[in-house]
Amino acid sequence: MPLQIQHWVESWKKNRDNQSKHGLQLQWEAVVVEYVNYVHHETFVHGNKSSSTVPPPLKKDIPLLGPRFLPPSYYHTIKRETTPKIILDMAYIKPLTVIHPVYYSGFGLSQCPQCDSKDILWDGWTATGARDVHGVRREE
């Protein structure tokens, strides 16, 4: 497991009193977070950049996935390995929906909902990881 993903998993396990501590779920969430961080970095315009405020397009060889991420299924494992290792716990990994400016740039996420200030920064993730929530249409 890459170092940054391992760091996320270990940090989240320590700080999750009321949420799932299932290792494969946290590892899946950490991989998604790293992917979103990468896409954000590739398409982000720094506030101090004076030449252009138009974000650069995502390179054509990088797939644009999300905001809803479905975990890999047995089908993915079977098609990618000659002798697949089926891990039963993979069947219990929940999909993940990411709320991030990469996906919702024009939906009012760039201002405070209490005071309407636009002086906010998107520079990190919550220290406790994803939240298990009861969605309007599905469990997430």
C-alpha positions, 0 to 999 in steps of 0.5 A: 500500500502506498505511503500516503494511502497508508497514512490516511487509513491509519489516521482515520482508524484512530479518529473514527469513534462513531463510523466504520473502521473496516480496513478495506473500506478505509483503504478504498476511501483513501484511494479515492481521496488520492485520485480526487487530490490528483485531479484537483491538482491537475485542474487547479488555478492557484489564486496568485496566478496572474496570467489566466484564471481559466483552469487547465483541462485534464490530460486526455490519458487521465480518466475523469471518474466520480463524483460517485465511486463504485468499488471494484467488483469480482468482475474487475478482479477476474478480468485483471488477474490470471489467477484471481484472489477473491476476497469476500470482504470486498463485497461489503465495500460501500460506494463513495460519493465525493463532495468536492469543487472538482465536481461541484464548482458552480454549486455554492461550495466556495462560500460559507453557508452561515455568513456567505463569505467567499474567503475560504480555502479548499486545502484538505480533507476531514481528519476522520475520513468519510461519513456514513450517511443516509442519502435521499436515494440510497445509503452512502 
